[in-house]
Amino acid sequence: MTAFLANENISGATVRILRDQNHDIVWISETSPSIKDELVLMQAAAERRIVITLDSDYGDLIFKRKLSAPLGVIYLRIRSTDETDPARLILKYLAIDEGIFDHKFSVLTENGIRYKHL
């Protein structure tokens, strides 16, 4: 199963669904609320986790500021207000390929996925 680090802007519903599907997921809201994004990246890199976030600044931190990249980043750009939709999207792509998010900065929308290699 994939190991994730959910930023604190990810809903508890999404975290629960991923855990229910046996994914190893650490949630910043539970472990380190209010830490800086740089520290989230450092933790994810050290623990070989994929960051799940709604923050657009992770791309700048990795590609412009050249901070250490984690195993992957899932940046959710969705308009839905349903707190379970992020988990549903992530699980949809994991069902296609368990390693789909590895070594990529992935942008997930309701219409598809695009990515840039890390």
Sequence and secondary structure as in RCSB ss.txt:
>XXXX:A:sequence
MTAFLANENISGATVRILRDQNHDIVWISETSPSIKDELVLMQAAAERRIVITLDSDYGDLIFKRKLSAPLGVIY
LRIRSTDETDPARLILKYLAIDEGIFDHKFSVLTENGIRYKHL
>XXXX:A:secstr
  EEEE TTS HHHHHHHHHTT EEEEHHHHSTT  HHHHHHHHHHHT EEEES THHHIIIIIS     SEEEE
E      TTHHHHHHHHHHHH TTTTTTEEEEEETTEEEEEE 
